[in-house]
């Protein structure tokens, strides 16, 4: 993602301000709404990234798309508009939610599998994830058929790759780097 450092700085500022004003849950609801809206409409991202459209028009449009935002969330949109960074809104929303989750001692473990997890396997993976982190863990399952089998578990910066595709790639590297002579 582009400009993730800038988005993170804005998210940290909004989190700090929301914690001071005890509005973190209201702002979190707004950020979830913003994320969901961006996920539903790629046109919104294209609109905000368009340099031909004046920032004032972008700001007015966002007020119509998000009419019920908390005052702090609206101030964020105003600030991003003034600083010509309104195209970062989606990234700021994602970063805010991630930072708030960490502040609350929660973490999301992402497990990527070739097929959707069954309820029983989800319990096993969640138990293993809880052993690796002291935070309250929630599990998100992503399906990627290209990993062939096995799983990839990611908790924060920690990643455990037990996929068949990874093991085959590792075997291929070993075989191509070893000189066999008869």
LUMVEX-927457 format. One record per residue (C-alpha): x, y, z. Coordinates in steps of 0.25 Angstrom, whole numbers, plus 5000, padded with zeros to 4 digits. Each point is the difference from the previous one (the first is absolute). Layout:
<tordrens>
TORDREN      x      y      z
TORDREN      X      Y      Z
...
</tordrens>
This chain:
<tordrens>
TORDREN      x      y      z
TORDREN   5000   5000   5000
TORDREN   5005   5014   4997
TORDREN   5002   5010   5011
TORDREN   4997   4991   5011
TORDREN   5010   5008   5009
TORDREN   4992   5013   4998
TORDREN   4987   4992   5002
TORDREN   5006   4994   5013
TORDREN   5003   5014   5005
TORDREN   4986   5005   4998
TORDREN   4994   4988   5007
TORDREN   5009   5001   5012
TORDREN   4996   5015   5001
TORDREN   4985   4996   4999
TORDREN   5002   4989   5010
TORDREN   5007   5009   5010
TORDREN   4989   5010   4999
TORDREN   4989   4990   5000
TORDREN   5006   4994   5013
TORDREN   5001   5013   5007
TORDREN   4985   5004   4996
TORDREN   4996   4985   5004
TORDREN   4994   4999   4985
TORDREN   5008   4988   4996
TORDREN   4988   4991   4997
TORDREN   4992   5011   4993
TORDREN   5012   5003   4991
TORDREN   5002   4985   4998
TORDREN   4986   4998   4995
TORDREN   5002   5012   4990
TORDREN   5013   4993   4996
TORDREN   4994   4987   4998
TORDREN   4989   5007   4992
TORDREN   5010   5007   4991
TORDREN   5008   4987   4998
TORDREN   4987   4992   4996
TORDREN   4996   5012   4990
TORDREN   5013   4999   4993
TORDREN   5000   4985   5000
TORDREN   4986   5001   4993
TORDREN   5004   5011   4990
TORDREN   5013   5001   4992
TORDREN   4994   5012   4994
TORDREN   5002   5008   5013
TORDREN   5015   4997   5000
TORDREN   5001   5004   4986
TORDREN   4993   5013   5003
TORDREN   5008   5004   5012
TORDREN   5013   4997   4992
TORDREN   4996   5008   4988
TORDREN   5009   5013   5000
TORDREN   4991   5007   4990
TORDREN   4988   5001   5010
TORDREN   5002   5011   5011
TORDREN   5002   4996   5014
TORDREN   4987   5008   5004
TORDREN   4992   4992   4991
TORDREN   5006   4987   5006
TORDREN   4997   5005   5014
TORDREN   4985   5004   4997
TORDREN   4998   4986   4993
TORDREN   5006   4993   5012
TORDREN   4990   5008   5009
TORDREN   4989   4995   4992
TORDREN   5005   4985   5000
TORDREN   5003   5001   5015
TORDREN   4989   5009   5006
TORDREN   5000   4994   5014
TORDREN   5015   5001   5003
TORDREN   5005   5004   5014
TORDREN   5006   5014   5001
TORDREN   5014   4994   5002
TORDREN   4998   4991   4987
TORDREN   4995   5013   4993
TORDREN   5012   5007   5005
TORDREN   5009   4990   4994
TORDREN   4994   5001   4986
TORDREN   5001   5015   5001
TORDREN   5015   4999   5004
TORDREN   5003   4990   4989
TORDREN   4993   5009   4990
TORDREN   5008   5012   5005
TORDREN   5013   4992   4999
TORDREN   4997   4995   4986
TORDREN   5000   4986   5006
TORDREN   4985   4996   4998
TORDREN   5004   4988   4992
TORDREN   5006   4994   5013
TORDREN   4986   4999   5007
TORDREN   4999   4985   4998
TORDREN   5014   4997   5005
TORDREN   4998   5009   5012
TORDREN   4987   4993   5003
TORDREN   5007   4986   4999
TORDREN   5012   5005   5008
TORDREN   4991   5006   5011
TORDREN   4993   4987   5002
TORDREN   5013   4992   5001
TORDREN   5006   5010   5010
TORDREN   4987   5000   5009
TORDREN   5000   4985   5000
TORDREN   5014   5000   5004
TORDREN   4997   5010   5011
TORDREN   4989   4992   5005
TORDREN   5009   4987   5001
TORDREN   4994   4993   4988
TORDREN   5006   4994   4988
TORDREN   4995   4994   4987
TORDREN   5007   4987   4996
TORDREN   4998   4998   4985
TORDREN   5001   4985   4995
TORDREN   5001   4998   4986
TORDREN   4995   4986   4995
TORDREN   4997   4994   4986
TORDREN   4986   4997   5005
TORDREN   4991   5006   5010
TORDREN   5003   4996   5015
TORDREN   4990   4990   5007
TORDREN   4995   5004   5013
TORDREN   5009   4989   5007
TORDREN   5012   5004   4993
TORDREN   4997   5015   5003
TORDREN   5000   4997   5015
TORDREN   5014   4993   4998
TORDREN   5006   5011   4993
TORDREN   4994   5011   5009
TORDREN   5006   4992   5012
TORDREN   5014   5000   4994
TORDREN   4999   5014   4996
TORDREN   4997   5003   5015
TORDREN   5012   4993   5004
TORDREN   5009   5009   4991
TORDREN   4994   5013   5005
TORDREN   4996   5006   5014
TORDREN   4989   5009   4993
TORDREN   4985   4996   4998
TORDREN   5000   4993   4987
TORDREN   4989   5000   4989
TORDREN   5002   4991   4988
TORDREN   4998   5005   4986
TORDREN   5000   4989   4989
TORDREN   5005   5003   4986
TORDREN   4999   4990   4989
TORDREN   5011   4999   4989
TORDREN   5000   4987   4992
TORDREN   5014   5003   4995
TORDREN   5006   4996   5013
TORDREN   4995   4986   4996
TORDREN   4999   4995   5014
TORDREN   5004   5002   5014
TORDREN   4999   5015   5006
TORDREN   5007   5013   5002
TORDREN   4998   5006   5014
TORDREN   5002   5015   5002
TORDREN   4999   5007   5013
TORDREN   5006   5014   5000
TORDREN   5014   4999   4995
TORDREN   5001   4985   5002
TORDREN   4997   4991   4989
TORDREN   5001   4985   5000
TORDREN   4999   4994   4986
TORDREN   4996   4985   4999
TORDREN   4994   5000   4986
TORDREN   5003   4989   4990
TORDREN   5004   5011   4990
TORDREN   5010   5005   5009
TORDREN   5006   4986   5003
TORDREN   5000   4997   4985
TORDREN   5007   5013   4997
TORDREN   5011   4997   5011
TORDREN   5002   4987   4994
TORDREN   5002   5005   4986
TORDREN   5010   5010   5005
TORDREN   5008   4989   5007
TORDREN   5000   4992   4988
TORDREN   5004   5011   4990
TORDREN   5011   5005   5010
TORDREN   5007   4986   5002
TORDREN   5010   4995   4990
TORDREN   4998   4986   4997
TORDREN   5012   4993   4993
TORDREN   5000   4985   4996
</tordrens>
